[in-house]
Amino acid sequence: MKNILITVVGPTGTGKTDYSILLAKHFGCEIISADSRQFFKGLNIGVASPSTSQLNEVPHHFVGFLPLEEYYSASLFERDALALLKNLFEKKNIVILTGGSTLYVDAVCNGMDDIPDIDPKIRKKYIAKYKNEGIEGLRTALKLLDPVHYRKVDLKNHRRIIRALEICDATGKPYSSFLTGKKKQREFNILKVGIRRPRKELYDRIDKRVDKMIADGLEQEVKNLLPFRGNNSLDTVGYKEFFGFFDGQYNISETIELIKRNSRRYAKRQMTWWSRDNQINWFDTDGDSDIITFTENLLDKEL
């Protein structure tokens, strides 16, 4: 039997966790999380980590395994996930990979370019630059150091810009010179399943999920994490808005609305990314088809 990695992707709020568990229980396999926000200990409510009962239903990997202050990247995830897959495929020929972190899913499916590790001091230098000068300061620096990548990168995403700047700084070469775009061959087959919902339904689900996070104690979770707010792991939707709340920038109503708005924007960016991948088989949740039947039919063609 061929070894097959089933990737379950889609924007935040579509229900990927529930669908992945359904599939894992049906096929008797395990789940690898590719949601980089769920990797860190202490981030639970705000990143919609699988609940204790869900974790007990099916073995999950890469959930809550890193300290908040530890650096982790898509290339490190590629290395660790491939090593784990080798072991998991010895037990079962199907494994499920799920999550909304586009680069991390792509790292496992297609591979990352060979980019050198960076001294954390360099990263801290550009994080400080972002705090002092804002994203415009980062954009200006990147335009000078790597105009090629400047024309391609998402100029609204400060983390992507910082990543490029630290590589330029550490190597003395443009970040773009390391990006070959060459796809790596895997020793297993990959079946991509995408979960999508009509936009209005998705946005309603996102808003309700944020309301549930608030009811479940997101404010207190973020308050407990205030000493760690400088870590990159906490520069994410749901946490950074509450940091602004604790700084007095917003009242609670404004904070909640910001989280909802930024979550919807994040979902839109995710769909834009995945819309470019013609290998994704989209499962429309407003239809009558069943996710298990849908996936089994795809597997029949694969096998």
Wavefront OBJ file of the C-alpha trace (Angstrom):
o trace
v 0.000 0.000 0.000
v 1.189 3.494 -0.809
v 1.874 5.843 2.076
v -0.458 8.825 1.799
v -0.434 12.132 3.623
v -3.894 13.690 3.627
v -3.656 17.425 4.153
v -6.799 19.114 5.432
v -6.531 22.844 4.831
v -8.771 25.867 4.678
v -9.265 29.248 6.326
v -9.697 29.719 10.040
v -13.190 28.918 11.290
v -14.153 26.321 8.684
v -14.029 23.390 11.111
v -10.759 21.737 10.053
v -10.159 20.253 13.505
v -13.523 18.458 13.629
v -13.211 17.197 10.049
v -9.662 15.986 10.645
v -10.719 14.045 13.723
v -13.600 12.455 11.794
v -11.199 11.327 9.085
v -8.528 10.153 11.529
v -11.026 8.036 13.468
v -12.400 6.576 10.252
v -8.981 5.648 8.858
v -7.479 4.753 12.241
v -4.570 7.176 11.833
v -2.925 10.062 13.660
v -2.924 13.834 13.147
v -0.045 16.255 12.668
v -0.924 19.865 13.435
v 0.469 22.419 11.002
v -0.991 25.366 12.878
v 2.075 27.286 14.032
v 0.024 29.185 16.618
v -0.859 25.923 18.366
v 2.769 24.837 18.748
v 3.366 26.904 21.890
v 2.549 26.037 25.485
v 0.138 28.443 27.121
v -1.656 29.402 23.911
v -4.957 27.577 24.073
v -8.162 29.596 23.897
v -6.885 32.264 21.508
v -5.525 29.774 18.971
v -8.463 27.345 19.171
v -6.239 24.445 20.182
v -7.944 21.036 20.161
v -9.707 20.427 23.458
v -8.581 17.760 25.915
v -11.423 15.504 24.779
v -10.432 15.956 21.128
v -6.804 15.191 21.925
v -7.961 12.044 23.704
v -10.013 10.927 20.690
v -7.082 10.893 18.278
v -3.314 11.249 18.857
v -2.190 14.748 17.819
v 1.395 15.842 17.225
v 2.972 19.320 17.447
v 0.323 20.768 19.772
v 1.684 22.701 22.761
v 5.196 21.301 22.489
v 7.274 24.509 22.496
v 8.084 27.099 25.189
v 6.770 30.550 24.307
v 10.243 32.012 23.955
v 11.620 29.340 21.615
v 12.255 30.175 17.975
v 10.659 27.852 15.440
v 10.286 28.109 11.690
v 8.706 26.411 8.694
v 12.058 24.865 7.769
v 12.445 23.365 11.249
v 8.887 22.070 11.029
v 9.674 20.479 7.669
v 12.593 18.625 9.246
v 10.659 17.502 12.332
v 7.440 16.581 10.517
v 9.262 14.451 7.930
v 11.102 12.573 10.686
v 7.805 11.931 12.473
v 6.046 10.848 9.271
v 8.680 8.183 8.707
v 7.743 6.640 12.066
v 3.987 7.076 11.686
v 3.932 5.414 8.268
v 5.444 2.299 9.850
v 2.203 1.952 11.840
v -0.361 3.094 9.252
v -0.163 4.038 5.593
v -2.336 7.150 6.106
v -1.501 10.222 8.177
v -3.445 13.481 8.361
v -1.776 16.892 8.354
v -4.042 19.809 9.176
v -3.731 23.479 9.959
v -4.094 26.995 8.706
v -0.438 28.016 8.601
v 0.091 28.093 4.865
v 3.900 28.120 4.875
v 4.084 25.187 7.276
v 1.769 23.018 5.195
v 3.708 23.976 2.096
v 7.003 23.138 3.801
v 5.942 19.528 4.310
v 4.320 19.112 0.899
v 6.828 20.924 -1.293
v 9.906 21.561 0.841
v 11.698 24.728 1.818
v 14.688 26.339 0.217
v 17.962 25.747 2.030
v 18.269 28.934 4.043
v 20.897 29.258 6.796
v 19.985 29.486 10.462
v 20.137 32.987 11.885
v 21.620 34.309 15.126
v 18.658 35.259 17.363
v 20.380 38.598 18.063
v 19.830 39.607 14.437
v 16.155 38.731 14.655
v 15.783 40.770 17.846
v 17.439 43.715 16.083
v 14.724 43.819 13.423
v 11.924 43.166 15.876
v 13.163 46.223 17.762
v 13.260 48.162 14.488
v 9.632 47.214 13.855
v 8.606 48.388 17.329
v 10.481 51.678 16.973
v 9.818 52.538 13.323
v 6.784 50.500 12.427
v 6.354 48.439 9.287
v 7.400 51.351 7.085
v 10.901 51.207 8.536
v 11.106 47.515 7.649
v 9.843 48.154 4.123
v 12.445 50.860 3.534
v 15.260 48.587 4.736
v 14.117 45.694 2.563
v 13.780 47.902 -0.514
v 17.449 48.847 -0.103
v 18.784 45.368 0.702
v 16.656 43.243 -1.618
v 14.541 45.172 -4.153
v 13.646 41.911 -5.942
v 12.000 40.395 -2.882
v 10.501 43.774 -1.966
v 8.413 43.596 -5.144
v 7.107 40.123 -4.265
v 6.669 39.990 -0.485
v 3.412 40.778 1.305
v 4.294 44.300 2.480
v 1.572 44.142 5.136
v 3.174 41.131 6.818
v 5.974 42.377 9.063
v 7.077 38.847 9.975
v 7.787 37.987 6.339
v 9.726 41.231 5.932
v 11.736 40.615 9.114
v 12.570 37.115 7.895
v 13.962 38.509 4.652
v 15.904 41.256 6.418
v 17.579 38.916 8.888
v 18.769 36.671 6.057
v 20.133 39.666 4.141
v 21.860 40.906 7.280
v 23.371 37.564 8.310
v 24.579 36.411 4.892
v 25.335 39.645 3.085
v 23.254 38.314 0.197
v 19.713 39.176 -0.938
v 17.071 36.902 0.541
v 15.686 36.405 -2.974
v 18.958 34.706 -4.008
v 18.098 31.768 -1.728
v 14.596 31.268 -3.151
v 14.901 28.672 -5.875
v 11.278 27.572 -5.761
v 12.354 24.034 -6.571
v 9.831 21.473 -5.364
v 11.280 18.574 -3.381
v 10.166 15.026 -4.063
v 8.584 13.130 -1.174
v 8.634 9.401 -0.464
v 4.869 9.441 0.081
v 1.857 10.566 -1.930
v -0.006 13.707 -0.935
v -3.768 14.135 -1.130
v -4.964 17.676 -0.513
v -8.450 18.309 0.848
v -9.635 21.889 1.297
v -12.539 22.892 3.529
v -14.468 25.964 2.486
v -17.750 27.642 3.345
v -19.765 30.480 1.812
v -18.220 33.788 2.885
v -21.146 35.005 4.973
v -21.380 31.681 6.795
v -17.627 31.642 7.396
v -17.570 35.177 8.765
v -20.543 34.394 11.038
v -18.699 31.334 12.339
v -15.573 33.399 12.985
v -17.554 36.012 14.914
v -19.266 33.338 17.029
v -15.966 31.601 17.678
v -14.458 34.845 18.957
v -17.486 35.331 21.224
v -16.924 31.828 22.595
v -13.217 32.557 23.168
v -14.201 35.617 25.201
v -16.707 33.567 27.205
v -14.083 30.861 27.771
v -11.646 33.348 29.309
v -9.424 34.719 26.544
v -8.902 37.985 28.424
v -7.435 36.174 31.438
v -5.330 33.894 29.220
v -3.734 36.929 27.577
v -3.297 38.659 30.939
v -1.332 35.654 32.191
v 0.928 35.956 29.151
v 1.748 39.663 29.510
v 5.330 38.956 30.697
v 5.939 37.160 27.368
v 4.335 39.713 25.057
v 7.636 40.477 23.312
v 7.929 36.947 21.951
v 7.118 36.348 18.298
v 4.785 33.508 19.313
v 2.370 36.077 20.763
v 2.299 38.337 17.739
v -0.942 36.813 16.589
v -4.626 37.632 16.289
v -6.444 37.464 19.600
v -3.382 38.278 21.671
v -1.989 41.470 20.158
v -5.436 43.115 20.295
v -5.735 42.331 24.008
v -2.248 43.700 24.596
v -3.617 46.950 23.186
v -6.574 46.644 25.553
v -4.295 46.266 28.566
v -2.295 49.268 27.335
v -5.482 51.328 27.314
v -5.658 51.708 23.540
v -9.107 50.090 23.231
v -12.067 49.319 25.424
v -13.325 45.738 25.636
v -15.953 46.158 22.891
v -13.399 47.632 20.507
v -10.956 44.835 21.337
v -13.483 42.128 20.530
v -14.452 43.794 17.254
v -10.777 44.113 16.288
v -10.219 40.406 16.909
v -13.211 39.549 14.748
v -12.135 41.899 11.960
v -8.522 40.698 11.973
v -9.639 37.059 12.053
v -11.804 37.636 8.980
v -8.892 39.329 7.215
v -6.621 36.423 8.106
v -9.156 33.980 6.645
v -9.247 36.014 3.441
v -5.436 35.907 3.131
v -5.467 32.143 3.673
v -7.983 31.622 0.868
v -5.969 33.855 -1.449
v -2.899 31.678 -0.804
v -4.667 28.351 -1.322
v -6.609 29.484 -4.370
v -3.291 29.285 -6.260
v -2.927 25.563 -5.553
v -4.796 23.576 -8.209
v -4.030 20.285 -6.430
v -6.450 21.048 -3.611
v -9.745 19.128 -3.792
v -12.319 21.472 -2.267
v -15.040 20.116 -0.014
v -17.973 22.518 0.048
v -19.609 22.301 3.444
v -22.843 23.840 2.191
v -23.343 20.838 -0.085
v -24.790 17.405 0.658
v -21.592 15.393 0.348
v -20.026 13.682 3.361
v -16.370 14.390 4.158
v -15.558 10.687 4.628
v -17.197 9.654 1.344
v -15.602 12.620 -0.381
v -12.118 11.667 0.842
v -12.549 7.937 0.181
v -13.468 8.686 -3.429
v -10.314 10.757 -3.784
v -8.259 7.956 -2.225
v -9.703 5.408 -4.639
v -8.307 7.485 -7.494
v -4.980 7.884 -5.675
v -4.594 4.173 -4.960
l 1 2 3 4 5 6 7 8 9 10 11 12 13 14 15 16 17 18 19 20 21 22 23 24 25 26 27 28 29 30 31 32 33 34 35 36 37 38 39 40 41 42 43 44 45 46 47 48 49 50 51 52 53 54 55 56 57 58 59 60 61 62 63 64 65 66 67 68 69 70 71 72 73 74 75 76 77 78 79 80 81 82 83 84 85 86 87 88 89 90 91 92 93 94 95 96 97 98 99 100 101 102 103 104 105 106 107 108 109 110 111 112 113 114 115 116 117 118 119 120 121 122 123 124 125 126 127 128 129 130 131 132 133 134 135 136 137 138 139 140 141 142 143 144 145 146 147 148 149 150 151 152 153 154 155 156 157 158 159 160 161 162 163 164 165 166 167 168 169 170 171 172 173 174 175 176 177 178 179 180 181 182 183 184 185 186 187 188 189 190 191 192 193 194 195 196 197 198 199 200 201 202 203 204 205 206 207 208 209 210 211 212 213 214 215 216 217 218 219 220 221 222 223 224 225 226 227 228 229 230 231 232 233 234 235 236 237 238 239 240 241 242 243 244 245 246 247 248 249 250 251 252 253 254 255 256 257 258 259 260 261 262 263 264 265 266 267 268 269 270 271 272 273 274 275 276 277 278 279 280 281 282 283 284 285 286 287 288 289 290 291 292 293 294 295 296 297 298 299 300 301 302 303
